[in-house]
Amino acid sequence: MTELKTKANKASVEEFLSSVPDEKRADSFTILEMMKKVTGEKPVMWGTSIVGFGTYSYTYASGHSGEWPLTGFSPRKQNLTLYIMPGFDRYEELLGKLGKHKLGKSCLYINKLDDVDQSVLKELVALSFKEMKKTNG
């Protein structure tokens, strides 16, 4: 079995976010502060480009296991990616109020914070984090 490359490490979150291109930097620091308040967790770098909050362990039916943040985000070249680990099935109403976004399985993609209602985004992150804490101890 291959080992997961993206792991928590001691790299500086602030240094990483300071290196983000100008057009995403301010939004990244805003998301950082929002997630710190919502989760009560200290931000930790995962790999070279993910800022995570909290940790949970998982094991798939295949036997593959690992650890991953309960929530987090990554300022990607194309967009800001927020990790909503429970997925989106139970958040359809909130997503309808959020604003311009795209979804992956557990990824919420936004171009910039001005495209979304930040209070709805905060609620979405808070609810998903609470759900992950509840189901993963």
BELJOFEN-V698957 format. One record per residue. N is the residue number from 1. OMEGA is omega as a letter, one per 20 degrees, with the letter a starting at -180 (none if undefined). NEAR is the number of other C-alpha atoms within 8 Angstrom. Layout:
N OMEGA NEAR
N OMEGA NEAR
This chain:
1 r 3
2 r 3
3 r 4
4 a 6
5 a 5
6 a 7
7 r 9
8 r 8
9 a 8
10 r 6
11 a 7
12 r 8
13 a 10
14 r 6
15 r 7
16 a 10
17 r 10
18 r 7
19 r 7
20 r 9
21 a 6
22 a 6
23 r 5
24 a 11
25 a 12
26 r 8
27 a 9
28 r 11
29 r 9
30 r 8
31 r 9
32 a 9
33 r 8
34 a 9
35 r 13
36 a 12
37 a 8
38 a 9
39 a 10
40 a 7
41 r 8
42 r 7
43 a 11
44 r 13
45 r 15
46 a 12
47 a 10
48 a 6
49 r 9
50 r 11
51 a 12
52 r 14
53 a 15
54 a 11
55 r 9
56 r 9
57 r 9
58 r 8
59 r 9
60 r 7
61 r 5
62 a 5
63 r 6
64 r 8
65 r 8
66 r 8
67 a 9
68 r 9
69 r 10
70 r 13
71 r 14
72 r 13
73 r 12
74 r 10
75 a 12
76 r 7
77 a 5
78 a 5
79 r 10
80 a 15
81 r 12
82 a 11
83 r 10
84 a 14
85 r 11
86 a 8
87 a 9
88 a 9
89 a 5
90 a 5
91 a 8
92 a 8
93 r 6
94 a 9
95 r 8
96 a 7
97 a 8
98 a 12
99 a 9
100 a 7
101 r 11
102 a 7
103 r 8
104 a 7
105 r 6
106 a 11
107 r 12
108 a 12
109 r 12
110 r 13
111 r 9
112 a 10
113 r 9
114 a 5
115 a 10
116 r 13
117 a 11
118 r 8
119 r 6
120 r 11
121 r 10
122 r 11
123 r 8
124 r 10
125 a 12
126 a 10
127 a 8
128 r 12
129 r 13
130 r 8
131 r 9
132 r 12
133 a 9
134 a 7
135 a 6
136 r 7
137 none 5
